[in-house]
């Protein structure tokens, strides 16, 4: 029996193709402005439970 190229219906693929490039570019200035807003809002942890204090200088 030959290996299947697609998983059976209802199953997730066992391996996903690796992404070689970012799906889109984010300007550094936009990231910096978002960081400043988080700091102003006291940097409360988000859904990942990681506080900005982990990344602060």
Buried (B, 14 or more C-beta within 10 A) or exposed (E): EEEEEEEEEEEEEEEEEEEEEEEEEEEEEEEEEEBEEBEEEEBEEEEEEEBBEEEEE
